[in-house]
Amino acid sequence: YQRRVRADKPALLTHGEVETYFHEFGHAMHQICSQAEHALFAGTSVERDFVEAPSQMLENWCWEPESLKLMSGHYKDGSAIPEELLAKLVASKAANVATTTCRQLVFGMFDQDIHTRESADTAACFSAAHEKVMGNPAPAGTNFAAQFGHMAGGYDAQYYGYMWSEVYSDDMFQTVFKDAGVLSQEAGLKYRTCILQPGGSIDAFDMLRNMLGREPNSEAFFKAKGFAV
């Protein structure tokens, strides 16, 4: 994310880059706020298909007008983003949501496929998954897997956890923060106490029950994808 600094313009971040920073800071807060008794269960030492929930959770603050106004402003005079532009930015979250969701499905299916074989032609497996979900094979002569770092970075056979965690993060955000307000101290403390503080010392499903006061479900996830639930 390096930007060339000029005399008349500082290094600025795109909205997408800010969202990425919030995502990674979500992992950092998971670690910082942990009060697990044993280091083995501290912070992000949770189930792999839950570890992305706190990071994806924090991304929501990049799409709410109230929080966006606090973190933005014109670099020359500090003026706020015009309401019309702010509304368009928030609405853009739904742009291409079907494609991005299908893309995650392709990655997860490809991951499961190659890790349930004794050997695999990764280019052929990826192309098959791409055709099954997207309706067309991957471009000829390419092998996406050759630069898919997650396959050798701890997410092998577990990449599905990104979408699995998103179901939980959407449920938590819509249930606890949307009504109380994204800057609610009470909601924030509840999230910190129920989700961040225990680390992996409590099963993720039990943490979610404590946070939500009920069984978690996928309703908020589907609403976020534009489905009428």
Salt bridges, closest charged atoms under 4 A:
ASP8 OD1 - ARG6 NE 3.20
GLU17 OE2 - ARG3 NH2 2.42
GLU52 OE1 - HIS23 NE2 3.07
GLU52 OE1 - HIS27 NE2 3.24
GLU59 OE2 - HIS23 ND1 2.58
GLU64 OE2 - LYS178 NZ 2.72
GLU83 OE2 - LYS69 NZ 2.95
GLU84 OE2 - LYS88 NZ 3.69
ASP111 OD1 - HIS115 ND1 2.88
ASP113 OD1 - ARG117 NE 2.70
GLU166 OE2 - LYS225 NZ 2.85
ASP171 OD1 - ARG214 NH2 2.56
ASP206 OD1 - ARG209 NH1 2.67
GLU215 OE2 - ARG209 NE 2.61
GLU219 OE2 - LYS223 NZ 3.34
